[in-house]
Amino acid sequence: MRCVAVLVCLSVLLCALAPATHALGFRCTSQPEATCQALVGYKSPNTTTVKSIQSLFGVKHLHSLLAANNLSPTAPPTTTVQAQDTVIIPFTCRCSNGSGISYPGPVYTVQKDDGLYYIASIVFSYLLVYQDIQLVNHIENANLIKIGQQLRIPLPCSCDPVDGQRVVHYAHVVAEGSSVEEIAWKFGVPEQTLLDLNGLANAIDLMADTAFDVPLEACTSKISNGSLDASLLVPNGSYAFTANNCVQCSCDSVNNWTLQCQPSKIAALGDSTCPLMQCPGADNLTIGSTTVTNCGSETCSYAGYTSQNTILTTLDLKSTCPGTCSLLAFFKRLTFSPPICFERSLS
């Protein structure tokens, strides 16, 4: 109880001393009102459940939270999260006025003895600062909030490409004693990229207990530009559901950073009716399936979906033949394709 009282007093003191102006969210120079998928790493202050974290952050579907953390899509909502475990939270990011924040974002209901500093630093584990909450909720006096008041929580994010590549921006809370070099090694991102992205002139400017923008590489895919999920990006070590939950796509760097998609397990367990997912010209191949031929292999890959609830596919042909003419048998069913011995994709 004494700790709570100290935190409340500290909250009031910091709110009174802090400057009135503050940069909101991460830098985002994408076109106005641009949206994308983003992530934050939430370190739970106490032992809880996946369901409780889903509720705190307002994640609409439990399976989205499970997918971001590479947990089984059938994991129960009572799955335990230990204190100090980091849980990855997926959400929609929107860019406006040069910065990106969650949209619409979590909504937190003020509890007894809460203060804005306490909410930002303890409840949401330093993913933002209290001035962010004050700004988006148009609170004139940061020390005057009421029990039961609902506050929008603006999680930091961005939709900007990095070094010309589409990435998934991840808000990483800097641990005490951490360094830019350590963060760069952990996430496989060049140090200078991290410095530039976060507006740091020098690595010694890194501050503990602040949200740090880390761009995560995503797997490449066969999804066409005209598909409704053309913007789908899945970072390494996670999966995502798409095509009205009919398709599950996973990213693993060991698969050559190529998105691996297959019919969704949750669609099979639920009441969803999914369209056919076969590749035309193939012998009953569905997405994610591979067949071996005399001259190589054929894989049916996911290529997107349409508003008519049609699943798009593409047939990937990989030849192991030593010559070119010997491929005629391999391509005989695909008469529109030239008999050339190399890997190609045919929609």
C-alpha positions as CSV (number, residue, x, y, z in Angstrom):
1,M,0.0,0.0,0.0
2,R,2.9,2.3,0.8
3,C,4.4,1.7,-2.7
4,V,1.1,2.7,-4.3
5,A,1.0,5.9,-2.3
6,V,4.6,6.7,-3.3
7,L,3.8,6.1,-6.9
8,V,0.7,8.3,-6.8
9,C,2.7,11.1,-5.1
10,L,5.5,10.7,-7.7
11,S,2.9,10.8,-10.5
12,V,1.5,14.1,-9.2
13,L,5.0,15.6,-8.8
14,L,6.2,14.6,-12.3
15,C,3.0,15.8,-13.9
16,A,3.5,19.2,-12.2
17,L,7.1,19.5,-13.2
18,A,7.1,18.1,-16.8
19,P,7.0,20.4,-19.8
20,A,3.7,21.0,-21.6
21,T,4.9,20.1,-25.1
22,H,5.8,16.6,-26.2
23,A,6.3,14.7,-29.5
24,L,3.5,12.1,-29.8
25,G,4.2,8.6,-31.1
26,F,6.9,7.5,-33.5
27,R,7.9,9.6,-36.6
28,C,5.6,8.7,-39.5
29,T,5.9,10.6,-42.8
30,S,3.7,8.3,-44.8
31,Q,0.7,9.8,-46.6
32,P,-1.9,11.4,-44.2
33,E,-4.3,8.9,-42.6
34,A,-2.2,6.0,-43.8
35,T,-2.7,2.8,-41.8
36,C,-0.7,-0.3,-41.3
37,Q,-0.2,-3.1,-38.8
38,A,2.3,-2.4,-35.9
39,L,3.5,-4.1,-32.8
40,V,4.5,-3.2,-29.2
41,G,6.3,-5.3,-26.7
42,Y,4.4,-5.2,-23.4
43,K,6.3,-6.5,-20.3
44,S,3.6,-7.6,-17.9
45,P,4.2,-6.2,-14.3
46,N,2.6,-9.2,-12.7
47,T,1.4,-12.7,-13.4
48,T,-1.8,-12.6,-15.6
49,T,-3.5,-14.4,-18.5
50,V,-3.5,-13.9,-22.2
51,K,-7.2,-13.0,-21.9
52,S,-6.5,-10.2,-19.5
53,I,-3.8,-8.7,-21.7
54,Q,-6.2,-9.0,-24.7
55,S,-8.7,-7.0,-22.7
56,L,-6.2,-4.3,-21.5
57,F,-5.1,-3.6,-25.0
58,G,-8.5,-4.0,-26.7
59,V,-7.2,-6.7,-29.1
60,K,-10.4,-7.7,-31.0
61,H,-9.6,-11.3,-31.7
62,L,-7.7,-13.6,-29.3
63,H,-6.2,-15.5,-32.3
64,S,-4.5,-12.3,-33.4
65,L,-2.7,-12.0,-30.1
66,L,-1.7,-15.7,-30.2
67,A,-0.4,-15.4,-33.7
68,A,1.8,-12.4,-32.9
69,N,3.4,-14.4,-30.2
70,N,3.6,-17.6,-32.2
71,L,1.4,-19.4,-29.8
72,S,-0.9,-22.2,-30.9
73,P,-4.1,-20.8,-32.3
74,T,-6.0,-23.2,-30.0
75,A,-4.3,-22.0,-26.9
76,P,-7.0,-21.2,-24.2
77,P,-7.6,-17.6,-23.1
78,T,-6.5,-18.7,-19.6
79,T,-2.9,-19.3,-20.8
80,T,-0.7,-17.9,-18.1
81,V,1.7,-15.0,-18.7
82,Q,4.4,-14.7,-16.0
83,A,5.4,-11.4,-14.4
84,Q,8.1,-9.6,-16.6
85,D,7.3,-11.8,-19.6
86,T,7.1,-9.8,-22.8
87,V,3.9,-10.2,-24.8
88,I,3.8,-8.8,-28.4
89,I,0.6,-6.7,-29.0
90,P,-0.7,-6.3,-32.6
91,F,-2.7,-3.3,-33.5
92,T,-3.6,-0.9,-36.3
93,C,-1.4,2.2,-36.6
94,R,-2.4,5.5,-38.2
95,C,-0.1,8.3,-39.4
96,S,-1.1,11.9,-39.0
97,N,0.8,15.1,-38.8
98,G,4.1,13.4,-39.0
99,S,3.6,10.9,-36.3
100,G,2.0,7.5,-35.8
101,I,-0.2,6.2,-33.0
102,S,-2.6,3.3,-32.4
103,Y,-6.0,3.7,-34.0
104,P,-8.4,3.6,-32.3
105,G,-6.1,2.1,-29.6
106,P,-6.7,0.7,-26.2
107,V,-9.2,2.5,-23.8
108,Y,-8.3,2.4,-20.1
109,T,-10.8,3.1,-17.3
110,V,-9.3,5.1,-14.5
111,Q,-9.1,3.2,-11.2
112,K,-8.8,4.4,-7.6
113,D,-5.4,5.9,-6.8
114,D,-4.5,6.1,-10.5
115,G,-2.5,9.0,-12.0
116,L,-1.4,9.5,-15.6
117,Y,2.2,8.8,-14.8
118,Y,1.2,5.5,-13.0
119,I,-1.0,4.5,-16.0
120,A,1.7,5.1,-18.5
121,S,4.7,3.7,-16.6
122,I,3.2,0.9,-14.5
123,V,-0.1,-0.2,-16.2
124,F,1.3,0.1,-19.7
125,S,5.0,-0.6,-18.8
126,Y,6.6,2.5,-20.3
127,L,5.2,2.0,-23.8
128,L,4.3,5.7,-23.7
129,V,4.7,8.7,-21.4
130,Y,1.9,10.3,-19.5
131,Q,2.0,13.4,-21.7
132,D,0.8,11.2,-24.6
133,I,-2.3,10.3,-22.7
134,Q,-2.8,13.9,-21.6
135,L,-2.5,15.2,-25.2
136,V,-4.9,12.8,-27.0
137,N,-7.5,13.0,-24.3
138,H,-7.4,16.8,-24.2
139,I,-6.7,16.9,-20.4
140,E,-5.8,20.4,-19.3
141,N,-4.5,19.5,-15.8
142,A,-2.7,16.1,-15.8
143,N,-3.3,15.8,-12.0
144,L,-7.1,16.0,-12.4
145,I,-8.6,12.7,-13.6
146,K,-11.6,10.9,-12.2
147,I,-12.3,7.4,-11.2
148,G,-14.3,5.7,-14.1
149,Q,-13.0,8.2,-16.6
150,Q,-12.1,6.5,-19.9
151,L,-8.8,7.4,-21.5
152,R,-7.6,6.6,-24.9
153,I,-4.0,5.1,-24.8
154,P,-2.0,6.2,-27.9
155,L,0.6,3.4,-28.5
156,P,3.6,4.6,-30.6
157,C,4.0,3.2,-34.1
158,S,4.9,4.0,-37.7
159,C,4.0,2.9,-41.3
160,D,7.2,4.3,-42.9
161,P,9.4,2.1,-45.0
162,V,13.0,1.8,-43.9
163,D,15.9,1.9,-46.3
164,G,13.4,1.4,-49.1
165,Q,11.9,-1.7,-47.6
166,R,8.4,-2.3,-46.1
167,V,8.8,-3.3,-42.5
168,V,6.8,-3.9,-39.3
169,H,7.5,-1.2,-36.7
170,Y,7.9,-2.6,-33.2
171,A,8.0,-0.5,-30.0
172,H,10.6,-2.0,-27.8
173,V,10.9,-0.7,-24.2
174,V,14.6,-0.1,-23.4
175,A,15.7,-2.0,-20.4
176,E,18.0,-0.5,-17.7
177,G,21.6,-1.0,-18.8
178,S,20.7,-1.8,-22.4
179,S,22.6,-0.4,-25.4
180,V,21.9,0.4,-29.0
181,E,24.4,-2.3,-30.0
182,E,22.6,-4.9,-27.9
183,I,19.2,-4.0,-29.4
184,A,20.7,-4.0,-32.9
185,W,22.1,-7.5,-32.4
186,K,18.9,-8.8,-30.8
187,F,16.7,-7.7,-33.7
188,G,19.2,-7.9,-36.5
189,V,19.0,-4.2,-37.4
190,P,22.0,-2.0,-38.2
191,E,22.9,0.4,-35.3
192,Q,22.9,3.4,-37.5
193,T,19.4,2.6,-38.8
194,L,18.2,2.5,-35.2
195,L,19.9,5.8,-34.4
196,D,18.5,7.5,-37.4
197,L,15.0,6.1,-37.0
198,N,14.8,7.2,-33.3
199,G,16.4,10.6,-33.9
200,L,19.5,9.9,-31.8
201,A,22.8,11.6,-32.6
202,N,24.8,9.2,-30.5
203,A,24.3,5.8,-28.9
204,I,24.9,7.2,-25.5
205,D,21.7,9.2,-25.9
206,L,19.6,6.0,-25.4
207,M,17.3,6.3,-22.4
208,A,16.0,3.4,-20.3
209,D,12.2,2.9,-19.9
210,T,11.4,4.5,-23.2
211,A,9.8,3.1,-26.3
212,F,12.3,2.5,-29.0
213,D,11.3,2.1,-32.7
214,V,12.7,-1.1,-34.1
215,P,11.9,-2.0,-37.8
216,L,11.3,-5.8,-38.1
217,E,12.0,-7.5,-41.5
218,A,9.0,-9.3,-42.9
219,C,8.8,-12.3,-45.2
220,T,8.3,-11.8,-48.9
221,S,5.2,-13.2,-50.4
222,K,3.4,-14.1,-53.6
223,I,0.4,-11.9,-52.7
224,S,-0.7,-9.8,-55.7
225,N,-0.9,-6.0,-55.5
226,G,-4.6,-6.1,-56.3
227,S,-5.4,-8.4,-53.4
228,L,-7.4,-7.1,-50.4
229,D,-4.5,-8.1,-48.1
230,A,-1.7,-6.7,-50.4
231,S,-0.4,-4.8,-47.3
232,L,0.0,-8.0,-45.2
233,L,3.4,-8.1,-43.5
234,V,4.4,-10.9,-41.2
235,P,7.7,-10.6,-39.2
236,N,10.0,-13.5,-38.4
237,G,8.8,-15.9,-35.8
238,S,5.1,-15.2,-36.0
239,Y,2.1,-15.9,-38.1
240,A,-1.1,-14.1,-39.2
241,F,-4.6,-15.0,-40.4
242,T,-6.0,-13.5,-43.6
243,A,-8.7,-14.0,-46.2
244,N,-11.4,-13.8,-43.6
245,N,-9.5,-16.1,-41.4
246,C,-9.5,-18.8,-44.0
247,V,-5.7,-18.7,-44.5
248,Q,-2.8,-18.8,-42.0
249,C,0.5,-17.4,-43.1
250,S,3.8,-17.9,-41.2
251,C,7.2,-16.3,-41.4
252,D,10.4,-18.1,-40.5
253,S,13.8,-16.9,-41.7
254,V,14.9,-20.6,-42.1
255,N,12.4,-20.7,-45.0
256,N,14.4,-18.2,-47.0
257,W,12.3,-15.3,-45.6
258,T,9.4,-16.5,-47.8
259,L,5.9,-16.4,-46.4
260,Q,4.4,-19.9,-46.0
261,C,0.6,-20.1,-46.2
262,Q,-1.9,-22.9,-45.7
263,P,-5.6,-23.4,-44.9
264,S,-6.4,-21.9,-41.5
265,K,-6.8,-24.2,-38.5
266,I,-9.2,-21.8,-36.8
267,A,-11.5,-21.7,-39.9
268,A,-11.6,-25.5,-39.8
269,L,-12.6,-25.4,-36.1
270,G,-15.2,-22.6,-36.5
271,D,-18.3,-22.0,-38.5
272,S,-16.5,-20.2,-41.3
273,T,-17.1,-21.4,-44.9
274,C,-14.0,-20.9,-46.9
275,P,-13.7,-21.0,-50.7
276,L,-11.6,-23.5,-52.7
277,M,-7.9,-23.0,-52.4
278,Q,-6.6,-25.1,-55.3
279,C,-4.1,-24.1,-57.9
280,P,-5.5,-24.4,-61.5
281,G,-3.5,-26.7,-63.7
282,A,-2.3,-28.8,-60.7
283,D,-3.4,-32.2,-59.6
284,N,-5.6,-31.3,-56.6
285,L,-2.9,-29.1,-55.0
286,T,-4.2,-26.7,-52.4
287,I,-2.2,-23.8,-50.9
288,G,0.8,-24.9,-49.0
289,S,1.0,-28.3,-50.7
290,T,3.9,-29.5,-52.7
291,T,4.1,-32.4,-55.1
292,V,7.3,-34.0,-56.5
293,T,7.5,-34.7,-60.2
294,N,10.1,-36.5,-62.3
295,C,11.8,-33.2,-63.0
296,G,11.4,-31.2,-59.9
297,S,8.5,-30.0,-57.7
298,E,5.3,-28.0,-57.8
299,T,4.0,-25.9,-54.9
300,C,0.6,-24.2,-54.7
301,S,1.1,-20.7,-53.0
302,Y,-1.3,-18.2,-51.7
303,A,-1.6,-15.1,-53.8
304,G,-4.4,-13.1,-52.0
305,Y,-8.2,-12.8,-52.0
306,T,-10.9,-10.7,-53.5
307,S,-14.1,-9.0,-52.4
308,Q,-16.0,-11.9,-54.0
309,N,-14.4,-14.2,-51.4
310,T,-12.2,-15.8,-54.0
311,I,-8.8,-17.2,-52.9
312,L,-6.0,-16.4,-55.4
313,T,-3.3,-18.9,-56.0
314,T,0.0,-19.2,-57.9
315,L,1.8,-22.4,-58.9
316,D,5.5,-22.3,-58.2
317,L,7.6,-24.7,-60.3
318,K,11.1,-25.7,-59.3
319,S,13.1,-27.8,-61.7
320,T,16.0,-30.0,-60.8
321,C,16.7,-31.1,-64.4
322,P,20.2,-30.7,-65.8
323,G,19.1,-29.6,-69.2
324,T,16.4,-27.5,-70.9
325,C,14.8,-29.9,-73.3
326,S,14.3,-32.5,-70.6
327,L,11.9,-30.1,-69.0
328,L,9.3,-30.6,-71.6
329,A,7.7,-33.4,-69.6
330,F,7.8,-31.2,-66.5
331,F,5.9,-28.4,-68.2
332,K,3.6,-30.4,-70.5
333,R,0.5,-29.6,-68.5
334,L,1.4,-25.9,-68.6
335,T,1.4,-25.4,-72.3
336,F,1.7,-21.6,-71.9
337,S,5.1,-21.9,-70.2
338,P,8.4,-22.3,-71.9
339,P,10.5,-25.4,-71.3
340,I,13.4,-23.6,-69.5
341,C,15.3,-25.1,-66.6
342,F,14.9,-22.6,-63.8
343,E,12.6,-21.7,-60.9
344,R,9.6,-19.6,-61.9
345,S,6.1,-18.7,-60.7
346,L,3.0,-19.1,-62.8
347,S,-0.3,-17.4,-61.7
